[in-house]
Every structure is written in structure tokens, then in C-alpha cells.
């Protein structure tokens, strides 16, 4: 459509905001159906944000299938993956559940509750 470039501009801006959360290693907006990243920010030589984001597509797909199979009639707010050194937060867009935010955080440098709140706010302000 005509507002596609503006929408992608918003997505890029919001992903950059997510990558600025204290302790963030990187952030991405991911198409859960294809695993393709729509926008990324952050990452480093030791952390390929596109690969990490795409790799979590299966997690989001599996959770949507579980919710459907269990007839929970509920929405998926977020998924938290807790590693020894990192947190990974997967948060689908409410308006477009087939697209999700992926944020990787350094556990020693982040406040998890604050990170989840900030990501919720960012997700609410993301348009596609």
C-alpha cells in the first residue's frame, strides 16, 4: 500500500528503541511465518541478531499452536527465554500477531521487569 514506507520507518524506529533498553544486546522485528527479519538494531561480532531472531521463530510458532490446540482463547503477550547470561524476550504485535519483537538482553545489565514494560510500550506504538 501507499503507507508501506512510512510503516517500515516506524518499525525501524521502534526496533532502535528496543535496542536502547538497558542491557540490550540487540533487537529485531521478525515475520513469524517466514523467519525473515523486517528490521534489526544492535548485535555485535559475537552475536548475529538476524540469526538469533530467525532462530526463535519456531518458539513463537509452537506457542501459538499450543494456545490454539488447548482452546485457550487468549492472546500471547510475550515469551521469556532465560539463559545463564541472557534473557530473550519474544513479543508478538497485538495488531499483527504474525510479527514479533525479539530482544536479547545481558542479564547482568538489565532490569527484567523494566525491560518487559518498555517493550510492551514499544510494541503498542509499532505500526505495520
matplotlib code that plots the C-alpha trace (Angstrom):
import matplotlib.pyplot as plt

x = [0.0, 0.9, 1.9, 4.2, 7.5, 6.1, 5.1, 8.5, 10.0, 8.0, 9.1, 12.8, 12.4, 10.7, 13.3, 16.0, 14.1, 14.0, 17.8, 18.2, 16.7, 19.3, 21.3, 20.0, 22.4, 20.2, 16.6, 14.6, 11.1, 10.5, 7.9, 6.9, 5.7, 8.9, 11.5, 12.7, 13.7, 11.8, 14.1, 17.1, 19.3, 22.3, 24.1, 27.9, 30.6, 29.8, 26.0, 24.3, 21.0, 19.4, 20.3, 19.2, 15.9, 15.1, 16.1, 13.3, 10.6, 9.9, 9.4, 6.7, 5.0, 5.0, 3.4, 0.7, 0.0, -0.2, -2.6, -4.8, -4.7, -5.6, -8.5, -7.3, -9.0, -6.3, -3.6, 0.2, 1.7, 5.3, 7.6, 10.7, 13.7, 16.1, 19.7, 22.6, 23.9, 21.0, 17.2, 15.5, 12.0, 9.7, 6.7, 4.1, 2.4, -1.2, -2.3, -0.2, 0.4, 2.4, 5.1, 7.1, 9.7, 12.8, 15.1, 18.3, 19.4, 22.5, 21.3, 23.9, 23.0, 19.2, 16.2, 13.8, 10.6, 11.6, 12.6, 9.3, 7.4, 9.4, 9.0, 5.2, 5.1, 7.3, 5.1, 1.9, 3.5, 4.6, 2.5, 3.0]
y = [0.0, 3.7, 3.9, 0.9, 3.0, 5.1, 1.9, 0.3, 3.6, 3.3, -0.4, 0.6, 3.4, 1.1, -1.6, 1.0, 2.0, -1.7, -1.9, 1.0, -0.8, -1.1, -4.2, -4.9, -6.7, -6.4, -6.2, -7.3, -7.3, -10.7, -12.2, -15.4, -17.1, -16.8, -16.2, -13.1, -10.0, -6.8, -4.6, -5.0, -2.9, -3.8, -7.1, -7.4, -9.6, -12.3, -12.1, -12.2, -10.6, -11.7, -15.4, -15.2, -13.6, -16.0, -19.0, -18.0, -18.1, -21.8, -20.9, -18.3, -20.7, -23.5, -21.3, -20.1, -23.8, -24.8, -21.9, -23.0, -26.7, -26.1, -23.8, -21.1, -18.2, -15.9, -13.8, -14.4, -11.4, -12.5, -15.4, -15.2, -17.4, -17.3, -18.3, -18.2, -14.9, -13.6, -13.0, -13.3, -11.7, -12.6, -10.3, -10.5, -7.3, -7.2, -5.7, -8.1, -11.3, -12.9, -10.3, -10.4, -8.4, -10.2, -8.6, -10.2, -8.7, -9.1, -10.5, -8.5, -5.2, -5.3, -5.0, -7.6, -6.1, -2.7, -4.2, -6.0, -2.8, -0.8, -3.4, -3.5, 0.3, 0.0, -2.8, -0.7, 2.1, -0.1, 0.0, -2.3]
z = [0.0, -0.1, 3.5, 3.5, 3.6, 6.5, 8.3, 7.9, 9.1, 12.3, 12.6, 12.3, 14.8, 17.3, 16.9, 17.6, 20.7, 21.8, 21.2, 23.6, 26.6, 29.4, 28.8, 25.3, 23.0, 20.0, 18.9, 15.8, 14.4, 12.8, 10.5, 12.4, 9.2, 7.2, 9.9, 7.9, 9.9, 9.0, 11.0, 13.3, 15.6, 17.7, 17.7, 17.5, 16.1, 18.7, 18.4, 15.0, 15.7, 12.4, 13.0, 16.7, 15.8, 12.9, 15.2, 17.7, 15.0, 15.8, 19.5, 18.7, 16.2, 18.7, 21.4, 19.0, 18.1, 21.8, 22.6, 19.7, 20.5, 24.1, 23.0, 25.4, 23.5, 24.8, 23.3, 23.5, 25.4, 25.4, 25.8, 28.1, 27.5, 30.4, 29.8, 32.2, 30.8, 28.8, 28.6, 25.3, 25.1, 22.2, 22.0, 19.1, 17.9, 19.1, 15.8, 13.7, 15.7, 12.9, 13.6, 16.8, 18.6, 19.6, 22.2, 23.6, 27.0, 29.1, 32.5, 34.4, 32.8, 32.7, 34.9, 33.5, 34.8, 33.3, 30.0, 29.7, 30.4, 28.0, 25.3, 25.9, 25.4, 22.2, 20.8, 21.4, 19.3, 16.4, 13.3, 10.2]

ax = plt.figure().add_subplot(projection="3d")
ax.plot(x, y, z, "-o")
ax.set_aspect("equal")
plt.show()
